[in-house]
């Protein structure tokens, strides 16, 4: 089964992202971005397959127990060519460091597949894609 690891927005960031997501979809008829009713999030690990998600979840829980929350800021609306519209997420120095540690931790403790892009993310929160 396919999985993705994300961090969820809370509070004002969540409200802001969700309002933009749905208003863009309605105003410009870009339904692909809301088809799965995605929560407000930033992807930390792109899709991967595993037969045993429980083990992956346990390792993520262990990592979270030994690390504190990190700050980030939402700024600017941006795009990837004509493929996606998104909010730029600017991570704090601590978040960048923790993200590198997180990817290393997953590589060392799980058997999930990693691509070249894993560990080099452009932090963002997608608002519309493919049908824009």
Secondary structure as the mmCIF struct_conf table of DSSP 4:
data_model
#
loop_
_struct_conf.conf_type_id
_struct_conf.id
_struct_conf.beg_label_comp_id
_struct_conf.beg_label_asym_id
_struct_conf.beg_label_seq_id
_struct_conf.end_label_comp_id
_struct_conf.end_label_asym_id
_struct_conf.end_label_seq_id
STRN STRN1 UNK A 2 UNK A 8
HELX_RH_AL_P HELX_RH_AL_P1 UNK A 11 UNK A 28
TURN_TY1_P TURN_TY1_P1 UNK A 29 UNK A 29
HELX_RH_3T_P HELX_RH_3T_P1 UNK A 32 UNK A 34
TURN_TY1_P TURN_TY1_P2 UNK A 35 UNK A 36
HELX_LH_PP_P HELX_LH_PP_P1 UNK A 38 UNK A 39
BEND BEND1 UNK A 40 UNK A 40
STRN STRN2 UNK A 41 UNK A 49
BEND BEND2 UNK A 51 UNK A 51
HELX_RH_AL_P HELX_RH_AL_P2 UNK A 53 UNK A 65
TURN_TY1_P TURN_TY1_P3 UNK A 66 UNK A 66
BEND BEND3 UNK A 67 UNK A 67
STRN STRN3 UNK A 72 UNK A 80
TURN_TY1_P TURN_TY1_P4 UNK A 81 UNK A 83
STRN STRN4 UNK A 84 UNK A 91
HELX_RH_AL_P HELX_RH_AL_P3 UNK A 93 UNK A 109
TURN_TY1_P TURN_TY1_P5 UNK A 116 UNK A 119
STRN STRN5 UNK A 124 UNK A 129
BEND BEND4 UNK A 130 UNK A 130
#
